[in-house]
Amino acid sequence: MAFSDGSRREAFVPSFLYSPAIRSSGLEWILSRSQSSPVAKAAPSSRPPSPAAFLAEAPSEPAKKIEMYSPAFYAACTAGGILSCGLTHTAVTPLDLVKCNMQIDPAKYKSITSGFGVLLKEQGARGFFRGWVPTLIGYSAQGACKFGFYEYFKKYYADIAGPEYAAKYKTLIYLAGSASAEFIADIALCPFEAVKVRVQTQPGFARGMSDGFPKFVKSEGALGLYKGLVPLWGRQIPYTMMKFASFETIVELLYKNVIPTPKDQCSKPFQLGVSFAGGYIAGVFCAIVSHPADNLVSFLNNAKGATVGDAVSKLGLWGLFTRGLPLRIVMIGTLTGAQWGIYDAFKVFVGLPTTGGVAPAPAPVATPELAKLSSS
């Protein structure tokens, strides 16, 4: 960052310490002081510099913000996605564990409450977090791709459409951007999801990721890690399309019809509350849309050599759509709300605006009057 009064301060602190990536770490606060400080104005001396001489005052102008759609912007969105998905999915591991077992063995795990009771009796309290390591790694990788590539593809498709059509067909932009991002994200997630389901639904198969991953590869082969990829796409792509498009639409409607204050005049905590509420509502729709494929993923990763036809035959169409659905609605609603809350909180932390709430402005329509004004 350049200073208006020349390069005098650069002798104290290199300019890269004021970059956006470092700003949030607190180094500016530790290493900086204003030029009006006696230390900064002290005349050169032959004496050895005191420790205070190595402290420089912070610049008086505001710290540089991350430029929208710059590499730093996409890096911040990727980091926010890692925190958003990795932490939330790991936190709801007990719910996910019961849900997977209800899908695989409904005779034993008849309901949510009885499912928790069976797990507690057979495996103890520690058993509720079985499979948390592949969950953390897999969904952190997925979150990085999901949010980072969504922001990229949303801008990419909007640029292709142009300002007028991007505003007119913004929902299609959200759908296309989220589908493209999730296609990539599921490739990163799939191996860890396969190990997670096997560890959670087959007691005694493995303790966790460290022994479960090589054991799975030895049993199924390396390609076996991806046998659930197509059902995973079938579950996650509709889920993510609904997650992003409905969230953006819900938040925009809230600011337009429910909240009397314009978004840019609302406090940051209030905006984060809107993000959580919009995410929770979107999560309910996500759970319903993606639930049949979720049942397929659990079935295929639990049974060696199983096919989609086997799953449909055993579960039935009604079971495919309803088995474990109430629990998944609670889980996904909470999960999606928390994800949007964490993601937008991280964006605010690094100086970026929260997601959604403002529809893109259409491009001005060319008229003869405007053409005369521009030519004059």
C-alpha positions as a LaTeX table, in Angstrom:
\begin{tabular}{lrrr}
\hline
Residue & $x$ (\AA) & $y$ (\AA) & $z$ (\AA) \\
\hline
Met1 & 0.00 & 0.00 & 0.00 \\
Ala2 & 1.45 & 3.38 & $-0.98$ \\
Phe3 & 1.37 & 6.33 & 1.40 \\
Ser4 & 0.55 & 9.88 & 0.32 \\
Asp5 & 3.52 & 11.35 & 2.16 \\
Gly6 & 6.13 & 9.34 & 0.37 \\
Ser7 & 8.14 & 6.32 & 1.26 \\
Arg8 & 9.36 & 7.38 & 4.70 \\
Arg9 & 7.22 & 4.78 & 6.47 \\
Glu10 & 8.27 & 2.02 & 4.13 \\
Ala11 & 11.62 & 2.08 & 5.94 \\
Phe12 & 9.83 & 0.83 & 9.00 \\
Val13 & 7.29 & $-1.67$ & 7.65 \\
Pro14 & 7.34 & $-3.31$ & 4.19 \\
Ser15 & 4.26 & $-2.53$ & 2.15 \\
Phe16 & 3.19 & $-6.16$ & 1.83 \\
Leu17 & 2.30 & $-6.19$ & 5.52 \\
Tyr18 & $-0.67$ & $-3.99$ & 4.69 \\
Ser19 & $-2.12$ & $-6.39$ & 2.08 \\
Pro20 & $-5.68$ & $-7.69$ & 2.62 \\
Ala21 & $-4.40$ & $-11.20$ & 3.36 \\
Ile22 & $-2.42$ & $-9.92$ & 6.35 \\
Arg23 & $-4.82$ & $-7.21$ & 7.48 \\
Ser24 & $-7.15$ & $-9.53$ & 9.32 \\
Ser25 & $-4.38$ & $-11.27$ & 11.24 \\
Gly26 & $-3.72$ & $-8.30$ & 13.48 \\
Leu27 & $-0.15$ & $-7.62$ & 12.33 \\
Glu28 & $-1.10$ & $-4.08$ & 11.32 \\
Trp29 & $-2.21$ & $-3.38$ & 14.86 \\
Ile30 & 1.00 & $-4.80$ & 16.34 \\
Leu31 & 3.51 & $-3.37$ & 13.89 \\
Ser32 & 2.03 & 0.06 & 13.19 \\
Arg33 & 1.87 & 3.61 & 14.55 \\
Ser34 & 1.12 & 7.01 & 12.97 \\
Gln35 & 3.80 & 9.17 & 11.40 \\
Ser36 & 3.09 & 11.81 & 13.99 \\
Ser37 & 4.73 & 9.49 & 16.53 \\
Pro38 & 7.98 & 10.81 & 18.05 \\
Val39 & 9.55 & 7.53 & 17.02 \\
Ala40 & 8.76 & 8.14 & 13.37 \\
Lys41 & 9.98 & 11.75 & 13.49 \\
Ala42 & 13.14 & 11.14 & 15.48 \\
Ala43 & 16.30 & 12.40 & 13.85 \\
Pro44 & 18.93 & 9.88 & 12.79 \\
Ser45 & 21.31 & 8.97 & 15.58 \\
Ser46 & 24.50 & 7.02 & 15.82 \\
Arg47 & 23.15 & 5.15 & 18.82 \\
Pro48 & 21.77 & 1.63 & 18.28 \\
Pro49 & 18.03 & 1.75 & 17.65 \\
Ser50 & 15.81 & 0.98 & 20.59 \\
Pro51 & 13.17 & $-1.81$ & 20.32 \\
Ala52 & 10.47 & 0.88 & 19.97 \\
Ala53 & 12.15 & 2.10 & 16.77 \\
Phe54 & 11.04 & $-1.06$ & 15.02 \\
Leu55 & 7.38 & $-0.20$ & 15.58 \\
Ala56 & 5.76 & 1.94 & 12.90 \\
Glu57 & 2.45 & 3.77 & 13.06 \\
Ala58 & $-0.55$ & 2.52 & 11.13 \\
Pro59 & $-1.48$ & 4.49 & 8.02 \\
Ser60 & $-4.16$ & 7.09 & 8.62 \\
Glu61 & $-6.21$ & 6.10 & 5.57 \\
Pro62 & $-8.53$ & 3.05 & 5.66 \\
Ala63 & $-6.94$ & $-0.33$ & 5.01 \\
Lys64 & $-7.20$ & $-1.56$ & 1.46 \\
Lys65 & $-10.23$ & $-3.75$ & 0.85 \\
Ile66 & $-10.36$ & $-6.89$ & $-1.25$ \\
Glu67 & $-11.33$ & $-6.02$ & $-4.80$ \\
Met68 & $-14.47$ & $-7.79$ & $-5.97$ \\
Tyr69 & $-13.84$ & $-10.66$ & $-8.41$ \\
Ser70 & $-10.08$ & $-10.42$ & $-7.98$ \\
Pro71 & $-7.93$ & $-13.50$ & $-7.20$ \\
Ala72 & $-7.97$ & $-12.43$ & $-3.54$ \\
Phe73 & $-11.78$ & $-12.32$ & $-3.65$ \\
Tyr74 & $-12.05$ & $-15.90$ & $-4.97$ \\
Ala75 & $-9.42$ & $-17.07$ & $-2.47$ \\
Ala76 & $-11.46$ & $-15.56$ & 0.37 \\
Cys77 & $-14.65$ & $-17.24$ & $-0.91$ \\
Thr78 & $-12.80$ & $-20.56$ & $-1.10$ \\
Ala79 & $-11.55$ & $-20.21$ & 2.47 \\
Gly80 & $-15.05$ & $-19.27$ & 3.62 \\
Gly81 & $-16.42$ & $-22.36$ & 1.90 \\
Ile82 & $-13.93$ & $-24.61$ & 3.71 \\
Leu83 & $-15.02$ & $-23.26$ & 7.08 \\
Ser84 & $-18.69$ & $-23.23$ & 6.11 \\
Cys85 & $-19.03$ & $-26.83$ & 4.96 \\
Gly86 & $-16.25$ & $-28.55$ & 6.90 \\
Leu87 & $-17.27$ & $-27.30$ & 10.33 \\
Thr88 & $-21.03$ & $-27.66$ & 9.91 \\
His89 & $-21.02$ & $-31.18$ & 8.48 \\
Thr90 & $-18.64$ & $-32.34$ & 11.20 \\
Ala91 & $-20.87$ & $-30.79$ & 13.88 \\
Val92 & $-23.94$ & $-32.72$ & 12.69 \\
Thr93 & $-22.12$ & $-36.07$ & 12.42 \\
Pro94 & $-24.43$ & $-37.70$ & 15.05 \\
Leu95 & $-27.53$ & $-36.76$ & 13.03 \\
Asp96 & $-25.90$ & $-37.94$ & 9.82 \\
Leu97 & $-24.91$ & $-41.22$ & 11.49 \\
Val98 & $-28.46$ & $-41.98$ & 12.62 \\
Lys99 & $-29.87$ & $-40.94$ & 9.23 \\
Cys100 & $-27.51$ & $-43.24$ & 7.30 \\
Asn101 & $-28.33$ & $-46.20$ & 9.55 \\
Met102 & $-32.08$ & $-45.54$ & 9.24 \\
Gln103 & $-31.66$ & $-45.66$ & 5.46 \\
Ile104 & $-29.63$ & $-48.89$ & 5.52 \\
Asp105 & $-31.37$ & $-50.85$ & 8.30 \\
Pro106 & $-34.86$ & $-49.44$ & 8.98 \\
Ala107 & $-35.88$ & $-52.56$ & 10.90 \\
Lys108 & $-33.24$ & $-51.87$ & 13.55 \\
Tyr109 & $-33.24$ & $-48.06$ & 13.42 \\
Lys110 & $-37.00$ & $-47.43$ & 13.34 \\
Ser111 & $-37.04$ & $-43.76$ & 14.33 \\
Ile112 & $-34.78$ & $-40.88$ & 15.26 \\
Thr113 & $-35.08$ & $-41.41$ & 19.01 \\
Ser114 & $-34.75$ & $-45.20$ & 18.87 \\
Gly115 & $-31.82$ & $-44.81$ & 16.47 \\
Phe116 & $-29.91$ & $-42.68$ & 18.97 \\
Gly117 & $-30.81$ & $-45.17$ & 21.69 \\
Val118 & $-29.49$ & $-48.15$ & 19.70 \\
Leu119 & $-26.23$ & $-46.37$ & 18.90 \\
Leu120 & $-25.74$ & $-45.28$ & 22.50 \\
Lys121 & $-26.36$ & $-48.80$ & 23.80 \\
Glu122 & $-24.11$ & $-50.55$ & 21.28 \\
Gln123 & $-21.29$ & $-48.04$ & 20.80 \\
Gly124 & $-21.46$ & $-45.55$ & 23.65 \\
Ala125 & $-21.40$ & $-41.77$ & 23.38 \\
Arg126 & $-18.15$ & $-41.82$ & 21.38 \\
Gly127 & $-19.92$ & $-43.79$ & 18.67 \\
Phe128 & $-22.00$ & $-40.76$ & 17.73 \\
Phe129 & $-18.96$ & $-39.18$ & 16.06 \\
Arg130 & $-17.74$ & $-42.23$ & 14.18 \\
Gly131 & $-16.59$ & $-41.13$ & 10.73 \\
Trp132 & $-15.99$ & $-37.50$ & 11.65 \\
Val133 & $-12.52$ & $-37.35$ & 10.05 \\
Pro134 & $-13.58$ & $-38.29$ & 6.49 \\
Thr135 & $-16.55$ & $-35.98$ & 7.02 \\
Leu136 & $-14.31$ & $-33.04$ & 7.95 \\
Ile137 & $-11.80$ & $-33.60$ & 5.13 \\
Gly138 & $-14.35$ & $-34.45$ & 2.45 \\
Tyr139 & $-16.78$ & $-31.63$ & 3.11 \\
Ser140 & $-13.98$ & $-29.08$ & 3.56 \\
Ala141 & $-12.77$ & $-29.98$ & 0.07 \\
Gln142 & $-16.32$ & $-29.86$ & $-1.23$ \\
Gly143 & $-16.99$ & $-26.50$ & 0.40 \\
Ala144 & $-13.86$ & $-24.97$ & $-1.10$ \\
Cys145 & $-14.97$ & $-25.94$ & $-4.61$ \\
Lys146 & $-18.68$ & $-25.30$ & $-4.04$ \\
Phe147 & $-18.42$ & $-21.69$ & $-2.85$ \\
Gly148 & $-15.27$ & $-20.67$ & $-4.68$ \\
Phe149 & $-16.40$ & $-21.94$ & $-8.06$ \\
Tyr150 & $-19.96$ & $-20.69$ & $-7.52$ \\
Glu151 & $-18.72$ & $-17.13$ & $-7.19$ \\
Tyr152 & $-16.53$ & $-17.64$ & $-10.25$ \\
Phe153 & $-19.20$ & $-19.21$ & $-12.47$ \\
Lys154 & $-21.87$ & $-16.73$ & $-11.35$ \\
Lys155 & $-19.68$ & $-13.87$ & $-12.56$ \\
Tyr156 & $-18.59$ & $-15.80$ & $-15.68$ \\
Tyr157 & $-22.14$ & $-16.56$ & $-16.84$ \\
Ala158 & $-23.33$ & $-13.05$ & $-15.97$ \\
Asp159 & $-20.56$ & $-11.59$ & $-18.13$ \\
Ile160 & $-21.57$ & $-13.85$ & $-21.01$ \\
Ala161 & $-25.22$ & $-12.82$ & $-20.68$ \\
Gly162 & $-24.47$ & $-9.13$ & $-20.33$ \\
Pro163 & $-25.87$ & $-6.74$ & $-17.69$ \\
Glu164 & $-29.44$ & $-6.57$ & $-19.07$ \\
Tyr165 & $-29.97$ & $-10.32$ & $-19.44$ \\
Ala166 & $-28.04$ & $-11.12$ & $-16.26$ \\
Ala167 & $-30.55$ & $-8.99$ & $-14.34$ \\
Lys168 & $-33.55$ & $-10.38$ & $-16.22$ \\
Tyr169 & $-32.52$ & $-14.04$ & $-15.90$ \\
Lys170 & $-30.59$ & $-13.87$ & $-12.65$ \\
Thr171 & $-32.18$ & $-17.08$ & $-11.31$ \\
Leu172 & $-30.87$ & $-19.00$ & $-14.32$ \\
Ile173 & $-27.43$ & $-17.53$ & $-13.63$ \\
Tyr174 & $-27.62$ & $-18.80$ & $-10.03$ \\
Leu175 & $-28.75$ & $-22.25$ & $-11.17$ \\
Ala176 & $-26.07$ & $-22.61$ & $-13.84$ \\
Gly177 & $-23.30$ & $-21.30$ & $-11.60$ \\
Ser178 & $-24.18$ & $-23.57$ & $-8.68$ \\
Ala179 & $-24.58$ & $-26.67$ & $-10.89$ \\
Ser180 & $-21.18$ & $-26.09$ & $-12.49$ \\
Ala181 & $-19.53$ & $-25.59$ & $-9.10$ \\
Glu182 & $-21.11$ & $-28.67$ & $-7.54$ \\
Phe183 & $-20.08$ & $-30.87$ & $-10.46$ \\
Ile184 & $-16.45$ & $-30.14$ & $-9.55$ \\
Ala185 & $-17.03$ & $-30.20$ & $-5.78$ \\
Asp186 & $-18.47$ & $-33.73$ & $-5.81$ \\
Ile187 & $-15.37$ & $-35.12$ & $-7.50$ \\
Ala188 & $-13.41$ & $-33.85$ & $-4.49$ \\
Leu189 & $-15.97$ & $-35.17$ & $-2.00$ \\
Cys190 & $-16.79$ & $-38.62$ & $-3.40$ \\
Pro191 & $-13.88$ & $-40.74$ & $-2.04$ \\
Phe192 & $-14.32$ & $-39.41$ & 1.48 \\
Glu193 & $-18.09$ & $-39.83$ & 1.35 \\
Ala194 & $-17.65$ & $-43.49$ & 0.37 \\
Val195 & $-15.34$ & $-44.19$ & 3.32 \\
Lys196 & $-17.57$ & $-42.21$ & 5.71 \\
Val197 & $-20.70$ & $-44.19$ & 4.86 \\
Arg198 & $-18.90$ & $-47.54$ & 5.13 \\
Val199 & $-17.39$ & $-46.63$ & 8.52 \\
Gln200 & $-20.72$ & $-45.36$ & 9.85 \\
Thr201 & $-22.98$ & $-48.17$ & 8.67 \\
Gln202 & $-20.77$ & $-51.24$ & 9.11 \\
Pro203 & $-19.60$ & $-51.56$ & 12.73 \\
Gly204 & $-16.22$ & $-53.20$ & 12.89 \\
Phe205 & $-15.26$ & $-52.26$ & 9.33 \\
Ala206 & $-12.81$ & $-49.59$ & 10.50 \\
Arg207 & $-12.27$ & $-47.09$ & 13.28 \\
Gly208 & $-12.11$ & $-44.10$ & 10.92 \\
Met209 & $-10.28$ & $-42.54$ & 8.00 \\
Ser210 & $-6.75$ & $-43.79$ & 8.65 \\
Asp211 & $-7.62$ & $-47.48$ & 8.52 \\
Gly212 & $-10.92$ & $-47.22$ & 6.62 \\
Phe213 & $-9.48$ & $-45.62$ & 3.48 \\
Pro214 & $-6.85$ & $-48.30$ & 2.70 \\
Lys215 & $-9.27$ & $-51.06$ & 3.70 \\
Phe216 & $-11.91$ & $-49.69$ & 1.34 \\
Val217 & $-9.41$ & $-49.46$ & $-1.54$ \\
Lys218 & $-8.19$ & $-53.00$ & $-0.88$ \\
Ser219 & $-11.76$ & $-54.29$ & $-0.89$ \\
Glu220 & $-13.28$ & $-52.24$ & $-3.73$ \\
Gly221 & $-10.28$ & $-50.98$ & $-5.69$ \\
Ala222 & $-9.41$ & $-47.33$ & $-6.26$ \\
Leu223 & $-12.29$ & $-46.91$ & $-8.70$ \\
Gly224 & $-14.64$ & $-48.19$ & $-6.02$ \\
Leu225 & $-14.20$ & $-44.88$ & $-4.25$ \\
Tyr226 & $-16.08$ & $-43.29$ & $-7.14$ \\
Lys227 & $-18.84$ & $-45.83$ & $-7.69$ \\
Gly228 & $-21.23$ & $-43.50$ & $-5.88$ \\
Leu229 & $-20.23$ & $-40.45$ & $-7.93$ \\
Val230 & $-23.23$ & $-40.43$ & $-10.28$ \\
Pro231 & $-25.77$ & $-40.78$ & $-7.42$ \\
Leu232 & $-23.75$ & $-38.17$ & $-5.53$ \\
Trp233 & $-24.13$ & $-35.80$ & $-8.49$ \\
Gly234 & $-27.82$ & $-36.71$ & $-8.51$ \\
Arg235 & $-28.10$ & $-35.76$ & $-4.84$ \\
Gln236 & $-25.75$ & $-32.80$ & $-4.58$ \\
Ile237 & $-26.29$ & $-30.92$ & $-7.86$ \\
Pro238 & $-30.07$ & $-30.46$ & $-7.40$ \\
Tyr239 & $-29.41$ & $-29.76$ & $-3.70$ \\
Thr240 & $-26.84$ & $-27.07$ & $-4.48$ \\
Met241 & $-28.90$ & $-25.52$ & $-7.27$ \\
Met242 & $-31.79$ & $-25.21$ & $-4.84$ \\
Lys243 & $-29.45$ & $-24.07$ & $-2.05$ \\
Phe244 & $-27.94$ & $-21.16$ & $-3.94$ \\
Ala245 & $-30.83$ & $-20.07$ & $-6.18$ \\
Ser246 & $-33.45$ & $-20.22$ & $-3.43$ \\
Phe247 & $-31.13$ & $-18.52$ & $-0.93$ \\
Glu248 & $-30.38$ & $-15.64$ & $-3.29$ \\
Thr249 & $-34.09$ & $-15.27$ & $-4.10$ \\
Ile250 & $-35.26$ & $-15.53$ & $-0.48$ \\
Val251 & $-32.73$ & $-12.98$ & 0.77 \\
Glu252 & $-33.64$ & $-10.58$ & $-2.03$ \\
Leu253 & $-37.36$ & $-10.96$ & $-1.20$ \\
Leu254 & $-36.71$ & $-10.42$ & 2.51 \\
Tyr255 & $-34.90$ & $-7.16$ & 1.90 \\
Lys256 & $-37.47$ & $-6.05$ & $-0.67$ \\
Asn257 & $-40.74$ & $-7.00$ & 1.06 \\
Val258 & $-40.13$ & $-7.76$ & 4.74 \\
Ile259 & $-37.25$ & $-5.61$ & 5.97 \\
Pro260 & $-38.09$ & $-1.89$ & 5.79 \\
Thr261 & $-34.44$ & $-0.78$ & 5.78 \\
Pro262 & $-32.26$ & $-1.10$ & 2.67 \\
Lys263 & $-29.54$ & $-3.72$ & 2.99 \\
Asp264 & $-26.65$ & $-1.26$ & 2.91 \\
Gln265 & $-28.17$ & 0.56 & 5.89 \\
Cys266 & $-28.61$ & $-2.59$ & 8.00 \\
Ser267 & $-25.95$ & $-3.53$ & 10.53 \\
Lys268 & $-23.62$ & $-6.41$ & 9.75 \\
Pro269 & $-25.01$ & $-8.61$ & 12.57 \\
Phe270 & $-28.51$ & $-8.05$ & 11.23 \\
Gln271 & $-27.40$ & $-8.98$ & 7.70 \\
Leu272 & $-25.83$ & $-12.18$ & 9.04 \\
Gly273 & $-29.13$ & $-13.00$ & 10.76 \\
Val274 & $-30.88$ & $-12.61$ & 7.41 \\
Ser275 & $-28.28$ & $-14.90$ & 5.84 \\
Phe276 & $-28.99$ & $-17.60$ & 8.44 \\
Ala277 & $-32.77$ & $-17.30$ & 8.07 \\
Gly278 & $-32.57$ & $-17.40$ & 4.27 \\
Gly279 & $-30.22$ & $-20.37$ & 4.45 \\
Tyr280 & $-32.48$ & $-22.32$ & 6.79 \\
Ile281 & $-35.55$ & $-21.85$ & 4.57 \\
Ala282 & $-33.51$ & $-22.80$ & 1.52 \\
Gly283 & $-32.24$ & $-25.90$ & 3.34 \\
Val284 & $-35.76$ & $-27.28$ & 3.78 \\
Phe285 & $-36.29$ & $-27.17$ & 0.02 \\
Cys286 & $-32.83$ & $-28.67$ & $-0.53$ \\
Ala287 & $-33.56$ & $-31.67$ & 1.67 \\
Ile288 & $-36.79$ & $-32.53$ & $-0.15$ \\
Val289 & $-35.31$ & $-32.20$ & $-3.64$ \\
Ser290 & $-32.17$ & $-34.24$ & $-2.97$ \\
His291 & $-33.46$ & $-36.91$ & $-0.58$ \\
Pro292 & $-34.09$ & $-39.78$ & $-3.05$ \\
Ala293 & $-30.52$ & $-39.56$ & $-4.33$ \\
Asp294 & $-29.25$ & $-39.40$ & $-0.74$ \\
Asn295 & $-30.91$ & $-42.75$ & $-0.06$ \\
Leu296 & $-29.25$ & $-44.17$ & $-3.17$ \\
Val297 & $-25.79$ & $-42.94$ & $-2.10$ \\
Ser298 & $-26.14$ & $-44.52$ & 1.34 \\
Phe299 & $-27.37$ & $-47.82$ & $-0.12$ \\
Leu300 & $-24.67$ & $-48.11$ & $-2.80$ \\
Asn301 & $-21.77$ & $-47.24$ & $-0.50$ \\
Asn302 & $-22.95$ & $-49.72$ & 2.11 \\
Ala303 & $-23.48$ & $-52.81$ & $-0.09$ \\
Lys304 & $-20.64$ & $-54.23$ & $-2.18$ \\
Gly305 & $-21.60$ & $-54.64$ & $-5.83$ \\
Ala306 & $-25.04$ & $-53.07$ & $-5.36$ \\
Thr307 & $-26.69$ & $-51.21$ & $-8.23$ \\
Val308 & $-29.27$ & $-48.44$ & $-8.48$ \\
Gly309 & $-31.83$ & $-51.06$ & $-9.55$ \\
Asp310 & $-31.13$ & $-53.07$ & $-6.39$ \\
Ala311 & $-31.67$ & $-49.95$ & $-4.27$ \\
Val312 & $-34.98$ & $-49.09$ & $-5.95$ \\
Ser313 & $-36.15$ & $-52.68$ & $-5.68$ \\
Lys314 & $-35.36$ & $-52.96$ & $-1.99$ \\
Leu315 & $-36.39$ & $-49.48$ & $-0.83$ \\
Gly316 & $-39.34$ & $-48.96$ & $-3.17$ \\
Leu317 & $-40.27$ & $-45.60$ & $-4.64$ \\
Trp318 & $-42.08$ & $-44.45$ & $-1.50$ \\
Gly319 & $-39.18$ & $-45.43$ & 0.71 \\
Leu320 & $-36.75$ & $-43.78$ & $-1.67$ \\
Phe321 & $-38.49$ & $-40.44$ & $-1.20$ \\
Thr322 & $-39.49$ & $-40.65$ & 2.48 \\
Arg323 & $-37.13$ & $-42.90$ & 4.45 \\
Gly324 & $-35.19$ & $-40.68$ & 6.87 \\
Leu325 & $-36.69$ & $-37.49$ & 5.38 \\
Pro326 & $-37.93$ & $-35.76$ & 8.61 \\
Leu327 & $-34.50$ & $-36.09$ & 10.21 \\
Arg328 & $-32.82$ & $-34.90$ & 7.03 \\
Ile329 & $-35.06$ & $-31.81$ & 6.86 \\
Val330 & $-34.03$ & $-30.85$ & 10.40 \\
Met331 & $-30.39$ & $-31.62$ & 9.67 \\
Ile332 & $-30.17$ & $-29.92$ & 6.27 \\
Gly333 & $-32.19$ & $-26.87$ & 7.32 \\
Thr334 & $-29.90$ & $-26.25$ & 10.29 \\
Leu335 & $-26.83$ & $-27.15$ & 8.25 \\
Thr336 & $-27.65$ & $-24.83$ & 5.34 \\
Gly337 & $-28.58$ & $-21.93$ & 7.59 \\
Ala338 & $-25.34$ & $-22.32$ & 9.55 \\
Gln339 & $-23.31$ & $-22.63$ & 6.34 \\
Trp340 & $-24.61$ & $-19.36$ & 4.93 \\
Gly341 & $-24.14$ & $-17.70$ & 8.31 \\
Ile342 & $-20.51$ & $-18.85$ & 8.59 \\
Tyr343 & $-19.72$ & $-18.10$ & 4.95 \\
Asp344 & $-21.08$ & $-14.57$ & 5.09 \\
Ala345 & $-19.51$ & $-13.97$ & 8.52 \\
Phe346 & $-16.13$ & $-14.83$ & 7.04 \\
Lys347 & $-16.77$ & $-12.52$ & 4.09 \\
Val348 & $-17.62$ & $-9.69$ & 6.50 \\
Phe349 & $-14.49$ & $-10.51$ & 8.52 \\
Val350 & $-12.23$ & $-9.98$ & 5.50 \\
Gly351 & $-14.10$ & $-6.87$ & 4.37 \\
Leu352 & $-16.49$ & $-8.28$ & 1.74 \\
Pro353 & $-20.27$ & $-7.73$ & 1.56 \\
Thr354 & $-22.71$ & $-10.48$ & 2.51 \\
Thr355 & $-24.26$ & $-12.58$ & $-0.25$ \\
Gly356 & $-27.52$ & $-11.64$ & $-1.96$ \\
Gly357 & $-30.11$ & $-9.02$ & $-1.27$ \\
Val358 & $-29.44$ & $-6.66$ & $-4.14$ \\
Ala359 & $-30.59$ & $-7.48$ & $-7.66$ \\
Pro360 & $-28.08$ & $-6.56$ & $-10.38$ \\
Ala361 & $-29.02$ & $-3.36$ & $-12.19$ \\
Pro362 & $-29.95$ & $-3.77$ & $-15.85$ \\
Ala363 & $-27.84$ & $-2.11$ & $-18.49$ \\
Pro364 & $-29.18$ & 1.25 & $-19.71$ \\
Val365 & $-31.26$ & 0.95 & $-22.85$ \\
Ala366 & $-29.84$ & 2.86 & $-25.81$ \\
Thr367 & $-32.22$ & 5.60 & $-26.98$ \\
Pro368 & $-31.87$ & 8.31 & $-29.65$ \\
Glu369 & $-31.75$ & 10.96 & $-26.92$ \\
Leu370 & $-28.89$ & 9.13 & $-25.13$ \\
Ala371 & $-27.08$ & 8.66 & $-28.44$ \\
Lys372 & $-27.27$ & 12.43 & $-29.14$ \\
Leu373 & $-26.02$ & 13.24 & $-25.64$ \\
Ser374 & $-23.09$ & 10.82 & $-25.91$ \\
Ser375 & $-22.08$ & 12.15 & $-29.31$ \\
Ser376 & $-22.27$ & 15.83 & $-28.31$ \\
\hline
\end{tabular}
